[in-house]
Amino acid sequence: MDLATLIGLLIGVVLVAGAILLEGDAIIYISLNSVMIVLGGTLAATMISFTLNEVANVFKILGVAFAGKKTDMDEVTNILVGFAEKARREGLLA
């Protein structure tokens, strides 16, 4: 898992827990109607905005986000240099 993803999740949990603790009673934050509106609305808006295939691939994308795969910077540099050389020889549209 990527460190930035882990830190972001931790900050989110701490902020929500802090908000609950500041008000005193955690039960006031739990509402089935609110959960249905937020999660259902989010799902509906997502399905309106994207194709069903793209929505189905969200779990694969989440796996990539949490995998923390290391990028080989030498390989990226070589690819970009290759693009620059091709653009210089054949033009930007190549």
MOPAC internal coordinates of N, CA, C and O (Angstrom, degrees):
PM7 1SCF
backbone

  N    0.0000 0     0.00 0     0.00 0    0    0    0
  C    1.4491 1     0.00 0     0.00 0    1    0    0
  C    1.5243 1   108.56 1     0.00 0    2    1    0
  O    1.2310 1   121.38 1   -42.45 1    3    2    1
  N    1.2993 1   114.96 1   137.55 1    3    2    1
  C    1.4566 1   121.67 1   178.74 1    5    3    2
  C    1.5273 1   109.55 1   -66.42 1    6    5    3
  O    1.2310 1   120.32 1   -41.03 1    7    6    5
  N    1.3143 1   117.00 1   138.97 1    7    6    5
  C    1.4572 1   121.73 1  -178.11 1    9    7    6
  C    1.5239 1   111.54 1   -63.07 1   10    9    7
  O    1.2310 1   119.75 1   140.38 1   11   10    9
  N    1.3260 1   118.09 1   -39.62 1   11   10    9
  C    1.4620 1   120.93 1   179.79 1   13   11   10
  C    1.5330 1   110.77 1   -64.18 1   14   13   11
  O    1.2310 1   119.85 1   141.77 1   15   14   13
  N    1.3230 1   117.89 1   -38.23 1   15   14   13
  C    1.4639 1   121.40 1   177.78 1   17   15   14
  C    1.5187 1   110.09 1   -64.35 1   18   17   15
  O    1.2310 1   120.48 1   135.48 1   19   18   17
  N    1.3142 1   116.68 1   -44.52 1   19   18   17
  C    1.4573 1   121.44 1   179.13 1   21   19   18
  C    1.5238 1   111.10 1   -62.86 1   22   21   19
  O    1.2310 1   120.21 1   136.56 1   23   22   21
  N    1.3233 1   117.20 1   -43.44 1   23   22   21
  C    1.4630 1   121.17 1   179.48 1   25   23   22
  C    1.5270 1   110.13 1   -64.71 1   26   25   23
  O    1.2310 1   120.14 1   138.14 1   27   26   25
  N    1.3364 1   117.33 1   -41.86 1   27   26   25
  C    1.4658 1   121.03 1   178.39 1   29   27   26
  C    1.5206 1   111.86 1   -61.30 1   30   29   27
  O    1.2310 1   120.13 1   135.58 1   31   30   29
  N    1.3269 1   117.35 1   -44.42 1   31   30   29
  C    1.4627 1   120.67 1   177.31 1   33   31   30
  C    1.5191 1   111.54 1   -62.70 1   34   33   31
  O    1.2310 1   120.60 1   137.51 1   35   34   33
  N    1.3165 1   116.46 1   -42.49 1   35   34   33
  C    1.4621 1   120.90 1   179.71 1   37   35   34
  C    1.5314 1   111.20 1   -63.54 1   38   37   35
  O    1.2310 1   120.03 1   136.44 1   39   38   37
  N    1.3191 1   117.55 1   -43.56 1   39   38   37
  C    1.4620 1   121.19 1   178.55 1   41   39   38
  C    1.5307 1   110.23 1   -62.21 1   42   41   39
  O    1.2310 1   120.28 1   137.52 1   43   42   41
  N    1.3394 1   117.07 1   -42.48 1   43   42   41
  C    1.4650 1   120.59 1   178.56 1   45   43   42
  C    1.5194 1   111.92 1   -60.60 1   46   45   43
  O    1.2310 1   120.43 1   134.55 1   47   46   45
  N    1.3207 1   116.79 1   -45.45 1   47   46   45
  C    1.4620 1   120.83 1  -179.94 1   49   47   46
  C    1.5250 1   110.61 1   -64.59 1   50   49   47
  O    1.2310 1   120.40 1   137.13 1   51   50   49
  N    1.3258 1   116.84 1   -42.87 1   51   50   49
  C    1.4670 1   120.63 1  -179.99 1   53   51   50
  C    1.5265 1   111.02 1   -63.24 1   54   53   51
  O    1.2310 1   120.03 1   138.12 1   55   54   53
  N    1.3356 1   117.55 1   -41.88 1   55   54   53
  C    1.4628 1   120.41 1  -179.94 1   57   55   54
  C    1.5237 1   111.84 1   -65.76 1   58   57   55
  O    1.2310 1   119.99 1   137.32 1   59   58   57
  N    1.3323 1   117.62 1   -42.68 1   59   58   57
  C    1.4689 1   119.88 1   178.00 1   61   59   58
  C    1.5259 1   110.32 1   -65.61 1   62   61   59
  O    1.2310 1   120.20 1   134.63 1   63   62   61
  N    1.3209 1   117.22 1   -45.37 1   63   62   61
  C    1.4636 1   120.45 1   178.91 1   65   63   62
  C    1.5267 1   110.81 1   -62.84 1   66   65   63
  O    1.2310 1   120.35 1   140.47 1   67   66   65
  N    1.3254 1   116.94 1   -39.53 1   67   66   65
  C    1.4650 1   120.34 1   177.96 1   69   67   66
  C    1.5108 1   112.07 1   -63.43 1   70   69   67
  O    1.2310 1   120.07 1   138.48 1   71   70   69
  N    1.3280 1   117.47 1   -41.52 1   71   70   69
  C    1.4642 1   120.98 1   178.16 1   73   71   70
  C    1.5267 1   110.64 1   -62.98 1   74   73   71
  O    1.2310 1   120.78 1   139.32 1   75   74   73
  N    1.3250 1   116.12 1   -40.68 1   75   74   73
  C    1.4700 1   119.76 1   179.11 1   77   75   74
  C    1.5228 1   110.44 1   -65.99 1   78   77   75
  O    1.2310 1   120.32 1   136.31 1   79   78   77
  N    1.3117 1   117.00 1   -43.69 1   79   78   77
  C    1.4657 1   120.29 1  -178.25 1   81   79   78
  C    1.5230 1   112.63 1   -67.99 1   82   81   79
  O    1.2310 1   120.11 1   148.92 1   83   82   81
  N    1.3224 1   117.39 1   -31.08 1   83   82   81
  C    1.4648 1   119.90 1   178.91 1   85   83   82
  C    1.5256 1   112.17 1   -66.71 1   86   85   83
  O    1.2310 1   120.08 1   147.39 1   87   86   85
  N    1.3134 1   117.45 1   -32.61 1   87   86   85
  C    1.4579 1   121.43 1  -179.42 1   89   87   86
  C    1.5240 1   112.67 1   -88.32 1   90   89   87
  O    1.2310 1   120.09 1   164.17 1   91   90   89
  N    1.3069 1   117.44 1   -15.83 1   91   90   89
  C    1.4567 1   119.88 1   172.83 1   93   91   90
  C    1.5155 1   116.09 1    99.77 1   94   93   91
  O    1.2310 1   118.90 1   129.17 1   95   94   93
  N    1.3351 1   119.71 1   -50.83 1   95   94   93
  C    1.4491 1   120.96 1  -172.87 1   97   95   94
  C    1.5340 1   110.06 1  -113.50 1   98   97   95
  O    1.2310 1   120.38 1   -62.90 1   99   98   97
  N    1.3285 1   116.89 1   117.10 1   99   98   97
  C    1.4616 1   121.54 1  -176.25 1  101   99   98
  C    1.5272 1   112.38 1   -72.20 1  102  101   99
  O    1.2310 1   119.78 1   156.71 1  103  102  101
  N    1.3192 1   118.03 1   -23.29 1  103  102  101
  C    1.4632 1   120.82 1  -175.43 1  105  103  102
  C    1.5271 1   111.75 1   -66.76 1  106  105  103
  O    1.2310 1   119.65 1   156.37 1  107  106  105
  N    1.3295 1   118.27 1   -23.63 1  107  106  105
  C    1.4638 1   119.51 1  -179.95 1  109  107  106
  C    1.5267 1   111.65 1   -71.20 1  110  109  107
  O    1.2310 1   119.76 1   164.23 1  111  110  109
  N    1.3169 1   118.06 1   -15.77 1  111  110  109
  C    1.4570 1   122.00 1   178.97 1  113  111  110
  C    1.5215 1   112.72 1   -89.94 1  114  113  111
  O    1.2310 1   120.01 1   172.91 1  115  114  113
  N    1.3136 1   117.59 1    -7.09 1  115  114  113
  C    1.4575 1   121.56 1  -177.18 1  117  115  114
  C    1.5233 1   108.74 1  -103.67 1  118  117  115
  O    1.2310 1   121.09 1   -64.58 1  119  118  117
  N    1.3274 1   115.51 1   115.42 1  119  118  117
  C    1.4532 1   121.41 1   179.95 1  121  119  118
  C    1.5302 1   107.87 1  -146.48 1  122  121  119
  O    1.2310 1   120.67 1   -59.63 1  123  122  121
  N    1.3180 1   116.33 1   120.37 1  123  122  121
  C    1.4538 1   120.72 1  -178.87 1  125  123  122
  C    1.5200 1   110.75 1   -63.09 1  126  125  123
  O    1.2310 1   120.47 1   141.26 1  127  126  125
  N    1.3327 1   116.71 1   -38.74 1  127  126  125
  C    1.4599 1   120.09 1   178.64 1  129  127  126
  C    1.5244 1   110.86 1   -60.72 1  130  129  127
  O    1.2310 1   120.30 1   135.95 1  131  130  129
  N    1.3082 1   117.03 1   -44.05 1  131  130  129
  C    1.4671 1   120.93 1  -179.55 1  133  131  130
  C    1.5218 1   111.40 1   -65.27 1  134  133  131
  O    1.2310 1   120.34 1   138.53 1  135  134  133
  N    1.3187 1   116.96 1   -41.47 1  135  134  133
  C    1.4608 1   121.03 1   178.76 1  137  135  134
  C    1.5225 1   110.24 1   -62.96 1  138  137  135
  O    1.2310 1   120.37 1   137.94 1  139  138  137
  N    1.3250 1   116.90 1   -42.06 1  139  138  137
  C    1.4624 1   120.28 1   179.24 1  141  139  138
  C    1.5237 1   111.41 1   -64.64 1  142  141  139
  O    1.2310 1   120.55 1   139.22 1  143  142  141
  N    1.3220 1   116.55 1   -40.78 1  143  142  141
  C    1.4572 1   120.09 1   179.90 1  145  143  142
  C    1.5217 1   110.71 1   -66.57 1  146  145  143
  O    1.2310 1   120.07 1   132.68 1  147  146  145
  N    1.3173 1   117.48 1   -47.32 1  147  146  145
  C    1.4654 1   120.82 1  -176.76 1  149  147  146
  C    1.5231 1   111.26 1   -68.46 1  150  149  147
  O    1.2310 1   120.01 1   126.27 1  151  150  149
  N    1.3263 1   117.58 1   -53.73 1  151  150  149
  C    1.4662 1   120.34 1  -177.14 1  153  151  150
  C    1.5238 1   111.54 1   -69.81 1  154  153  151
  O    1.2310 1   120.32 1   137.78 1  155  154  153
  N    1.3219 1   117.00 1   -42.22 1  155  154  153
  C    1.4606 1   120.42 1   178.55 1  157  155  154
  C    1.5215 1   111.66 1   -65.84 1  158  157  155
  O    1.2310 1   120.50 1   137.85 1  159  158  157
  N    1.3159 1   116.64 1   -42.15 1  159  158  157
  C    1.4600 1   120.67 1   178.18 1  161  159  158
  C    1.5158 1   111.97 1   -65.15 1  162  161  159
  O    1.2310 1   120.68 1   140.42 1  163  162  161
  N    1.3216 1   116.30 1   -39.58 1  163  162  161
  C    1.4613 1   120.62 1   178.00 1  165  163  162
  C    1.5241 1   110.29 1   -64.10 1  166  165  163
  O    1.2310 1   120.39 1   134.78 1  167  166  165
  N    1.3217 1   116.87 1   -45.22 1  167  166  165
  C    1.4643 1   120.95 1   178.66 1  169  167  166
  C    1.5263 1   111.02 1   -63.35 1  170  169  167
  O    1.2310 1   120.42 1   135.85 1  171  170  169
  N    1.3311 1   116.79 1   -44.15 1  171  170  169
  C    1.4647 1   120.38 1  -179.73 1  173  171  170
  C    1.5271 1   111.23 1   -63.48 1  174  173  171
  O    1.2310 1   120.11 1   135.30 1  175  174  173
  N    1.3291 1   117.39 1   -44.70 1  175  174  173
  C    1.4656 1   120.71 1   179.58 1  177  175  174
  C    1.5197 1   111.07 1   -64.69 1  178  177  175
  O    1.2310 1   120.41 1   142.65 1  179  178  177
  N    1.3184 1   116.82 1   -37.35 1  179  178  177
  C    1.4578 1   120.99 1   178.42 1  181  179  178
  C    1.5211 1   110.44 1   -65.89 1  182  181  179
  O    1.2310 1   120.66 1   137.20 1  183  182  181
  N    1.3228 1   116.34 1   -42.80 1  183  182  181
  C    1.4673 1   119.43 1  -178.22 1  185  183  182
  C    1.5268 1   111.46 1   -71.38 1  186  185  183
  O    1.2310 1   119.99 1   152.87 1  187  186  185
  N    1.3258 1   117.62 1   -27.13 1  187  186  185
  C    1.4600 1   120.58 1   175.59 1  189  187  186
  C    1.5261 1   109.89 1   -71.73 1  190  189  187
  O    1.2310 1   120.40 1   142.28 1  191  190  189
  N    1.3272 1   116.83 1   -37.72 1  191  190  189
  C    1.4608 1   121.79 1  -173.65 1  193  191  190
  C    1.5225 1   114.02 1   -81.01 1  194  193  191
  O    1.2310 1   119.98 1   154.10 1  195  194  193
  N    1.3285 1   117.65 1   -25.90 1  195  194  193
  C    1.4619 1   121.02 1  -173.66 1  197  195  194
  C    1.5219 1   110.31 1  -127.43 1  198  197  195
  O    1.2310 1   121.27 1   -18.47 1  199  198  197
  N    1.3359 1   115.17 1   161.53 1  199  198  197
  C    1.4649 1   119.65 1   175.97 1  201  199  198
  C    1.5204 1   109.58 1   -74.01 1  202  201  199
  O    1.2310 1   121.12 1   -17.39 1  203  202  201
  N    1.3297 1   115.46 1   162.61 1  203  202  201
  C    1.4653 1   120.05 1  -179.45 1  205  203  202
  C    1.5264 1   111.02 1   -62.35 1  206  205  203
  O    1.2310 1   120.24 1   144.85 1  207  206  205
  N    1.3249 1   117.14 1   -35.15 1  207  206  205
  C    1.4638 1   121.03 1   178.36 1  209  207  206
  C    1.5267 1   111.07 1   -63.56 1  210  209  207
  O    1.2310 1   120.65 1   138.16 1  211  210  209
  N    1.3370 1   116.37 1   -41.84 1  211  210  209
  C    1.4631 1   120.12 1   179.02 1  213  211  210
  C    1.5248 1   111.38 1   -67.06 1  214  213  211
  O    1.2310 1   120.21 1   140.95 1  215  214  213
  N    1.3186 1   117.21 1   -39.05 1  215  214  213
  C    1.4666 1   121.10 1   178.31 1  217  215  214
  C    1.5279 1   109.98 1   -65.39 1  218  217  215
  O    1.2310 1   120.26 1   140.94 1  219  218  217
  N    1.3275 1   117.11 1   -39.06 1  219  218  217
  C    1.4592 1   121.04 1  -179.98 1  221  219  218
  C    1.5308 1   111.69 1   -66.77 1  222  221  219
  O    1.2310 1   120.30 1   152.13 1  223  222  221
  N    1.3311 1   117.04 1   -27.87 1  223  222  221
  C    1.4661 1   120.58 1  -179.17 1  225  223  222
  C    1.5234 1   113.28 1   -81.86 1  226  225  223
  O    1.2310 1   119.80 1  -179.34 1  227  226  225
  N    1.3293 1   117.99 1     0.66 1  227  226  225
  C    1.4578 1   120.14 1  -175.95 1  229  227  226
  C    1.5310 1   111.76 1   -62.02 1  230  229  227
  O    1.2310 1   119.60 1   146.41 1  231  230  229
  N    1.3150 1   118.37 1   -33.59 1  231  230  229
  C    1.4659 1   120.16 1  -179.13 1  233  231  230
  C    1.5254 1   111.00 1   -69.78 1  234  233  231
  O    1.2310 1   120.53 1   144.72 1  235  234  233
  N    1.3226 1   116.59 1   -35.28 1  235  234  233
  C    1.4570 1   120.57 1   175.75 1  237  235  234
  C    1.5364 1   109.60 1   -65.10 1  238  237  235
  O    1.2310 1   120.87 1   138.99 1  239  238  237
  N    1.3232 1   115.94 1   -41.01 1  239  238  237
  C    1.4629 1   120.71 1   179.84 1  241  239  238
  C    1.5274 1   110.65 1   -66.89 1  242  241  239
  O    1.2310 1   120.29 1   140.64 1  243  242  241
  N    1.3244 1   117.05 1   -39.36 1  243  242  241
  C    1.4699 1   120.15 1   176.60 1  245  243  242
  C    1.5286 1   110.58 1   -62.52 1  246  245  243
  O    1.2310 1   120.64 1   142.32 1  247  246  245
  N    1.3263 1   116.38 1   -37.68 1  247  246  245
  C    1.4622 1   119.83 1   177.02 1  249  247  246
  C    1.5144 1   111.48 1   -61.58 1  250  249  247
  O    1.2310 1   120.41 1   140.19 1  251  250  249
  N    1.3252 1   116.81 1   -39.81 1  251  250  249
  C    1.4647 1   120.75 1   177.74 1  253  251  250
  C    1.5242 1   110.27 1   -66.64 1  254  253  251
  O    1.2310 1   120.42 1   140.05 1  255  254  253
  N    1.3351 1   116.80 1   -39.95 1  255  254  253
  C    1.4681 1   120.89 1  -178.51 1  257  255  254
  C    1.5274 1   111.55 1   -64.45 1  258  257  255
  O    1.2310 1   120.36 1   143.97 1  259  258  257
  N    1.3237 1   116.92 1   -36.03 1  259  258  257
  C    1.4581 1   120.00 1  -177.20 1  261  259  258
  C    1.5241 1   113.50 1   -94.95 1  262  261  259
  O    1.2310 1   119.70 1   174.87 1  263  262  261
  N    1.3279 1   118.18 1    -5.13 1  263  262  261
  C    1.4683 1   120.99 1  -176.83 1  265  263  262
  C    1.5183 1   112.14 1   -71.90 1  266  265  263
  O    1.2310 1   119.84 1   143.84 1  267  266  265
  N    1.3182 1   117.92 1   -36.16 1  267  266  265
  C    1.4603 1   120.16 1  -179.76 1  269  267  266
  C    1.5167 1   112.60 1    70.61 1  270  269  267
  O    1.2310 1   120.21 1  -141.46 1  271  270  269
  N    1.3313 1   117.20 1    38.54 1  271  270  269
  C    1.4627 1   121.27 1  -179.55 1  273  271  270
  C    1.5253 1   109.76 1   -64.60 1  274  273  271
  O    1.2310 1   120.69 1   -46.76 1  275  274  273
  N    1.2931 1   116.28 1   133.24 1  275  274  273
  C    1.4602 1   121.41 1   179.38 1  277  275  274
  C    1.5223 1   110.11 1   -80.07 1  278  277  275
  O    1.2310 1   120.42 1   -43.14 1  279  278  277
  N    1.3127 1   116.81 1   136.86 1  279  278  277
  C    1.4536 1   122.58 1   179.74 1  281  279  278
  C    1.5163 1   109.65 1   -94.95 1  282  281  279
  O    1.2310 1   121.05 1   -49.17 1  283  282  281
  N    1.3257 1   115.59 1   130.83 1  283  282  281
  C    1.4597 1   120.55 1   176.99 1  285  283  282
  C    1.5288 1   107.97 1   -82.29 1  286  285  283
  O    1.2310 1   120.59 1   -75.22 1  287  286  285
  N    1.3097 1   116.47 1   104.78 1  287  286  285
  C    1.4629 1   121.59 1  -174.60 1  289  287  286
  C    1.5253 1   112.03 1   -66.29 1  290  289  287
  O    1.2310 1   119.42 1   148.99 1  291  290  289
  N    1.3164 1   118.71 1   -31.01 1  291  290  289
  C    1.4645 1   121.09 1   177.06 1  293  291  290
  C    1.5259 1   110.66 1   -63.88 1  294  293  291
  O    1.2310 1   120.53 1   138.98 1  295  294  293
  N    1.3307 1   116.59 1   -41.02 1  295  294  293
  C    1.4606 1   120.69 1   178.64 1  297  295  294
  C    1.5323 1   110.77 1   -65.81 1  298  297  295
  O    1.2310 1   120.33 1   137.04 1  299  298  297
  N    1.3244 1   116.98 1   -42.96 1  299  298  297
  C    1.4631 1   120.92 1   178.29 1  301  299  298
  C    1.5297 1   110.32 1   -62.01 1  302  301  299
  O    1.2310 1   120.75 1   136.98 1  303  302  301
  N    1.3292 1   116.16 1   -43.02 1  303  302  301
  C    1.4665 1   120.46 1   179.32 1  305  303  302
  C    1.5237 1   110.59 1   -61.67 1  306  305  303
  O    1.2310 1   120.12 1   136.13 1  307  306  305
  N    1.3262 1   117.38 1   -43.87 1  307  306  305
  C    1.4665 1   120.94 1   179.38 1  309  307  306
  C    1.5339 1   111.62 1   -63.07 1  310  309  307
  O    1.2310 1   120.09 1   140.65 1  311  310  309
  N    1.3131 1   117.44 1   -39.35 1  311  310  309
  C    1.4674 1   121.03 1   178.44 1  313  311  310
  C    1.5227 1   110.18 1   -64.55 1  314  313  311
  O    1.2310 1   120.24 1   134.42 1  315  314  313
  N    1.3411 1   117.15 1   -45.58 1  315  314  313
  C    1.4627 1   120.79 1  -179.31 1  317  315  314
  C    1.5275 1   111.88 1   -65.64 1  318  317  315
  O    1.2310 1   120.33 1   142.30 1  319  318  317
  N    1.3285 1   116.97 1   -37.70 1  319  318  317
  C    1.4666 1   120.40 1   176.93 1  321  319  318
  C    1.5266 1   109.55 1   -64.79 1  322  321  319
  O    1.2310 1   120.36 1   140.10 1  323  322  321
  N    1.3280 1   116.92 1   -39.90 1  323  322  321
  C    1.4658 1   120.71 1   176.79 1  325  323  322
  C    1.5181 1   111.56 1   -61.86 1  326  325  323
  O    1.2310 1   120.33 1   138.05 1  327  326  325
  N    1.3429 1   116.98 1   -41.95 1  327  326  325
  C    1.4645 1   120.45 1   176.84 1  329  327  326
  C    1.5200 1   110.78 1   -62.72 1  330  329  327
  O    1.2310 1   120.27 1   137.12 1  331  330  329
  N    1.3256 1   117.09 1   -42.88 1  331  330  329
  C    1.4699 1   120.96 1  -179.24 1  333  331  330
  C    1.5256 1   111.03 1   -64.02 1  334  333  331
  O    1.2310 1   120.34 1   138.27 1  335  334  333
  N    1.3209 1   116.96 1   -41.73 1  335  334  333
  C    1.4663 1   120.31 1   178.89 1  337  335  334
  C    1.5280 1   111.32 1   -65.18 1  338  337  335
  O    1.2310 1   120.40 1   138.15 1  339  338  337
  N    1.3322 1   116.83 1   -41.85 1  339  338  337
  C    1.4641 1   119.80 1   179.13 1  341  339  338
  C    1.5308 1   110.10 1   -65.88 1  342  341  339
  O    1.2310 1   119.84 1   139.59 1  343  342  341
  N    1.3260 1   117.90 1   -40.41 1  343  342  341
  C    1.4639 1   120.67 1   178.90 1  345  343  342
  C    1.5198 1   111.02 1   -65.34 1  346  345  343
  O    1.2310 1   120.37 1   143.71 1  347  346  345
  N    1.3220 1   116.90 1   -36.29 1  347  346  345
  C    1.4700 1   120.60 1   179.44 1  349  347  346
  C    1.5304 1   110.93 1   -67.63 1  350  349  347
  O    1.2310 1   120.86 1   138.37 1  351  350  349
  N    1.3453 1   115.96 1   -41.63 1  351  350  349
  C    1.4711 1   120.45 1  -178.06 1  353  351  350
  C    1.5262 1   112.43 1   -76.66 1  354  353  351
  O    1.2310 1   120.25 1   135.62 1  355  354  353
  N    1.3358 1   117.12 1   -44.38 1  355  354  353
  C    1.4607 1   120.91 1  -170.01 1  357  355  354
  C    1.5276 1   113.89 1  -110.07 1  358  357  355
  O    1.2310 1   120.23 1   176.11 1  359  358  357
  N    1.3117 1   117.17 1    -3.89 1  359  358  357
  C    1.4707 1   120.12 1  -178.06 1  361  359  358
  C    1.5140 1   111.46 1    97.69 1  362  361  359
  O    1.2310 1   120.86 1   -15.66 1  363  362  361
  N    1.3349 1   115.96 1   164.34 1  363  362  361
  C    1.4615 1   120.80 1  -174.87 1  365  363  362
  C    1.5168 1   113.15 1   -67.06 1  366  365  363
  O    1.2310 1   119.53 1   151.28 1  367  366  365
  N    1.3162 1   118.50 1   -28.72 1  367  366  365
  C    1.4520 1   120.73 1  -178.36 1  369  367  366
  C    1.5268 1   113.21 1   -76.64 1  370  369  367
  O    1.2310 1   119.94 1   171.74 1  371  370  369
  N    1.3208 1   117.72 1    -8.26 1  371  370  369
  C    1.4645 1   120.63 1   179.42 1  373  371  370
  C    1.5034 1   109.12 1   -69.97 1  374  373  371
  O    1.2310 1   120.10 1   180.00 1  375  374  373

